[in-house]
Amino acid sequence: MAYFGTNGVRGRFDELPPELALRLAQATGAYLTRNKGGSVILARDCRLTGGIYRAAATAGLAAAGCDVVDIGIASSPTAEFMVKKLGAAGCVIISASHNPPEWNGMKAVDGKGIAISRERGVDIEKLMGRSAPWNGIGRITKYRAATTDHAEAIEALVDGKRIRKRRPKLVIDCGNGTACIIAPKLLMGLGCEVISLNSHPDGRFPGRPSEPTEANVKELVGTVVSSGADAGIAWDGDGDRVVFVDEKGNYVIGDRVYALSILWKAAGGKLKGDVVTTVATSKAVEDVAGRCGARVRYTAIGAPALCEEMARGGAAIGGEEVGGVIWPELSMAKDGFMTAAKLAEALCEKSLSTWLEGVPEYCNVKLKINADGKKKGQLVARVLAHAKKNRLPHVDVDGVRVDLDGAWVIVRASGTEPYVRVFAEAKTQDRAQNLAKEYEKIARG
């Protein structure tokens, strides 16, 4: 049975028992240290089951002979940053990202900062059951300054003096996730006036669901408007993706967050290289990159594909449609806190709504079809057959993306959840909605 999906292993508690987490961590540790040995960073998010999985992963990594550096409850970007800072062989993060609280999981990153893909996961699974001899087990230490180290590294990459002078007013929605650990301290340290929502860690996610969709951050939108704030910011459970709300109360979807990040990097004269993104990202990113003189390189969906493409060299920035942005000057992680700090810096020049005038407007619709196992492949295959039969321009690097006049639609199997996803984009909401429904119908057959 294959356990690794697009970006690690995820499941509900009854689907991912702690003993399986131990075996997977043991195999992952053996894989990460197979050539040079070394330490492995271990972190967890705020979920109620996190302590159990952390204990299991600690045992598994140490049994594989890895020296475990436990940084405690920390965001995924923090853990990935620490791989670079400490020169570790990689990291293991106990998290289910944006999934509901009954879920948990494990994702891994190698010593180069590249997330472990499904394909490399196959190699890891072959190592399950391997262990070091009794006198070769790894040491277990705690490192308590990881979040501080990460925040200080971000502060060094933005103009703190300018931010402290302007003192932008921000409403932040930490979603009771790991953003609570770093975001308030980081942004206040930069000189921002901060109003915090859902800012205490709680693995039940009582304030709102972990995924920062427009429907889930209505409190944030209302607070931005009522408080007269410059912007609102919300993260998912492990802090690698981020969304914004402008000063007028308009929700800024993840695609546009990435397009803004490209603009900000270009404005600072640091967009020296290509823009890397996924096949499911808005055409707005391509439009902005082209206007800034940058070439776009497309990848399959997911952090591993983005990291692998950026590692090939020549890339200035990377990102995906859900608001995950890679700032390679910091690390190879999708870092929602670096993106938030760049927003604070950008607000020193002009309002968020004014910045958004430089990002073309497209309308997006995202649907999910419940499907598992072979059924996922059957649904996607129907769309591919439709595209070929009707001679429609398409690419099948990850699912099937069909390019139409001024619009596109992609149908792909989720690598982490029991769904087939249908994304559609067009200049009008009606056309995007109609395309999504049309291709959902085609997929269902």
N, C-alpha and C positions, 0 to 999 in steps of 0.2 A: 504493500500500500504506500502511495506517495503522500507525504505530509506537507512538504513545502509548497506554498503558492507563489503568487506574484512577488510578495515581499514578506517572507517568513511563514510561520505556522500560526493559524488562529482557529479558535473554536470555542463553543460553550464549555463550561466547566465539566459537564458530563461527557463531552466529546474529547477533551484534552486532559486526561487524568495526570496528576503530578508525577506518577512513575514514568509516563511517556515523556513528560518534560525533562525528567532526569536523563533518560536515554538519549533524547535529542540534543540536550546540552552537552552530554558526554561526547557524542559524535561530532558536534560542532566544534568543541574544544580541540578534539583530535585533528580536525580538518584545519582549523586556524593556525595551529602550532606545529603542523606536520613537518615543516621544513626547518624552521629556525627556533622553535620553542617560543617561550616568552609568556607574557601576561595577557589576560583577557579582562576587559572592563565589563562589569555587570551592573545593570540598572533596572529599576522597575517603575511602573507608573502607580497611580493611586488606587487601583482596583482592589476590592476586598480580598480577592484570591491572590493578589500579588505577593504577599509574604510567603505563601505556600510554594508558589512557583519559584520564587527567588531561592528558597531553601533547597528545592529540588535541583535548580540549575547550578547552584553553588556546589552541591555534592557531585553533580555530573561533570562539571568543568574540572574540579580538583581531581576527581577519579581519572580523568584523561591525562593528568599530569600538568595542567595549566595552573599558573599562579593567578588567583582570582583577586581582582581589585574591585571591591564592592563600593559603589558610590551612592548607594541607597536609592531613595525616591528622587528621580531626576527625569528631565525631559529627554526625549530621543536625541534632539540636536546636541544637548549637553554631553550625553554619552558618546556620541560620534565625534564631537570635538575633542574629548579626552583621549580618544585613540591616537589622534595626531599629537596632542600635547605630551602624552606620556610615552609615545613610541610603542604602543601596545600591538599585539598581534591581531587584535580585533576587539569587538564588543558583542555582548549578548544583551538584548533589551527585552524585558518581560512587559509586554504591552499588547493591547488589541486596538491601538490607535483610536479611530473614531467610532468603533463598534459599541453596542450597548453594554451595560455593566456586567451582565452575566457572561460576557465573552472575556477571554484573555488569549495570550499568544506569546510568541517568541520570534524576534527577528535578529539577524546577525549582520555584522559589517566586518570586512576584513581589514588588514593592517594598512591598506592604501585608502581606506575610507569608502570602499565600494560595497554597496549592499549585496547580500547573497541572493542570487536569483533562484528561480525554480529549478533551472538546469543544474546549477552548482549544488542545490539542495539534494538532487539525486545522488551526487557523489558523497555528500554528508551522510545520507541515510544508509549508504553501504558500510559506513564505519560504526553503525550502532552495535553496541556490545563490546567494543574495544576499550580497554582500560590500561592504565599504567600499572607497573608492579607496586606492591605495598609500600616499598621504600622510594617510589618515584612520584607519589602523588603531589599535587601542587599546594602551595601555601595560600592562605586566605587572609587578606588585609582589607581594611576599610580606608577609604579616601573621602574626607568630609568637605573638601573645598572645591569640588567639581563645579557646582553652580556658580560660585564666586569667580572661578577661573574663566568660565564661559562668558559671564557677564562682562568681565574686564576686557576680554578679547574683543567683544562686540563694541564696547565703549571706545576702544582704540581705533576703530574703523569708521567712526562717524564724528561729526564736528560738534563735540559736546559743548564747547564754548558758545557756539551759535545757538544751540538748542536751549542752553540755560538763559541766554539773553532773551529769546523769543518766548520761552516757557509755554509751549503748546498745551492746551487742555485736552486730555484724552480720557475717554471712558473705555475701560478694558473689561472684557468678559472672559474670565479664566476657565469657565465651565467646570469648576471643581476638579480640574485635572492638573497635570504637572506644570502648566503655565503659572499656577499659584506660587510655585517654588521660586520662579525667576522673574516673571514679567513685572510685577509691581516694583520690586527692588531695582530692576534694571532701568525702567522708565523714569522712576522718581530720581534715581541716581544721575540720570542724564539731564535732570532739571525740568521734567514735564510735571504739570499738575495732573494728578491721576485720581479718577473715580473708579473704584473696583467693584465689579459684580461677580458673584459666585467665586470668591477668591480664597475660600478655604478648601483644602484637599478633602475629597470625599468620593470614594469609589462607587457610590450609588448614583452619582451625578444628579443630585436632587434639584439643582437650579435649572438645568436644561439638559437635553440629550447631548452626547459628546460631540456629534458632528455639527459644526457651526453653519447649518443651512439658514436661509433667510427666515424660514418658518420657526427655527429654533432660537433665533437671537432677537426676537421682538422687544424684549426688555432692553436690550442694548440700544436698539434703534430709538425707542422712546426716551431713554435717558440721555442720549446724545442731543436730541432736539430740546428736551426740557431743561437741560443744564447749560445749553449754549456752547457745547464742546466743539473743538476743532475736528474731531474724528472719533470713531469707535473702532475697537479691535477685538476680535474673538479668535480663539485657538481651538483645536481639537484636543482629545485627551492626552496625547503625548507631545503636543506642541510643534509638530513638524509642518502643519498647514495652518494658514491664517486667512481671515477675511476682514474687510473693512466696512465701515459705515461713514459716509461723508457728513459734513456739517449740516446738510439739509435733511439728513435721515435716509438717504438712499443707500441701499445695500450694494456692496461692491463684490461681485462674484470672483472666485479664485482666478479665472482666466485674466480678468482685468487687473487683479493684484500683481500678477506676473508681468503683464504689459507695462504697468506703472514702474515696476522694478527695473525693467529695461530702460525706460525713460530716465529714471533717476541715475542709473549707472552711466548712461550716455551724457547726461547733463554734467556729471562730474568728470567727464573725459576719460572714463575707465572702461568703456565698452570696446575693448580691443580684442576682438575675436568673434567667434560665432555664437549664435543663440541656439541652445538645445532645448527641445520640447517634445511632447508626445503627439501622436496622431489624433488624440482626442481634445487637443487644446484649440481654443478659439482662433479664428483667422485674424483677430485683432492683434495677436502676438506677432504674426507674420507681417502685418501691415506696419506696426510700430518698429519692428526690427529693420524692415526695408527702408523706412524713412530715416532711421539712424545709421544706415549704411552697413548693416550686419546681415550676414547670411544665416538662414535658419536650417538646422539639421533636425530631422524628425526621428523619433524612436518609438519602440513599443511602449505601452503604458506601464508605469511603475518605477519606483526609485532605482532598482537595480539597472534597468535599461538606461535611465538618465545618467547614472553614475558611470556606467561602462562607456557610454558615448563621450562623456566629458573627460574621462581618463585617457581617451585617445589623443587629447591635446587640441589646442586651438580654440577652446571654448571660453567665452567671457562670463557666461551666466547660464544657468539651467533652471527649468521649472515645469510645472504641470498644471493641469486645468483645475485642480482642487485648491490651489493657493500655496503649494509647496515650492519654495524658491531656493536654489542652491547658489550660494555666494562662495566661489572657490577660494577667495582670499582668506576665508575663515575656515571652511572645511568642505567636505563633499556631502554634507548633510543638507536635507531640506530644512531650513532653519526659520521658523516663524518668528523668532525673537530678533534676529538680525533684520528681517523684513520690517518688523514693527519699529525698530530703531531708525531704519532708513526713512520710514514714514515721518517720524518725528523730525528728522533732519529736513525732509522735503517741505514740511509745513512751515519751515522758517522762510521759504521763498514765496510760496503762494498756497492758497487753500486747496484741499483735496478735490473739491468739485472742479476747480480750475485745472488742476493737473489732469483730471479725467477727461477734459475737453480734448486732450491730445490722444485719447484712446478711442478708436472707432467703435461705434455701437453695433453689437450683434445680439440677437436673441437666442437663448439656449433653452432646450427642453431635455430633461433626463428622465428616462423611465427604467423600470426594472421588471424583468420577467422571472418569476420563480422557476428555477431549473437546477438540476444537479446531475453530476456524472455525465453519462453519454448524451443525455438530453441537451446539455449545453452545446455540444458539438453539432447536434442535429439542427438546432435553431440557427446557429451561425452559418452552417452549410447551406441552408435554404436561402439565406441572403446572398451568399457568394454565387449560388446558382442563378439567382435572379439577376445579379449584376452582369454575369457572363452572358446569359441568354439575351439580355436587352442591350448588350455592348455599352454598359455604363462605365465611365472612368472610375477605377477603384484601386485600392491597395489592400493587401491582406497581411501586412507585417504583424498585426495584432488584431484579430477579429477581421472584420471587413469594413473599410471606410469607402463610401461611395461619394464622389465629388459631383455636385450638380451646379447649375448656373446660380452663382451667388450664394450657395448653400452647400452643406455636406451633412452626412449622417453616418454614424459608425455603430455597428452591432458587434459586441464582443462578450466573451465569457469572463466573469469575474474570477480572478485567481485566488481570492480569499473568502468569498461568500457564495452561497447557493443561488446565484442570479446570473442572467444574461442582461447586460446593460445596453440600452439604446440611447445614444446621444445624438441630437440634431441641432443644427445651427443655421440661422437664416437672418435676413435683415428685418423681418417682422416676426412677432411672436406667433401669429396665426400660422405662418408658413412653417415655422419650426415645430409647432405643435402638430400640424397635419403630417409633416414628414416623420416625426417620431411615431405617431400612431400608424401611419402607413407601413413603416418598416417593422414595427412591432407585429402587425398583422401578417406581413410577409414571413417573419421569423417563426411565428406560430403555425403557419401553413394552412 
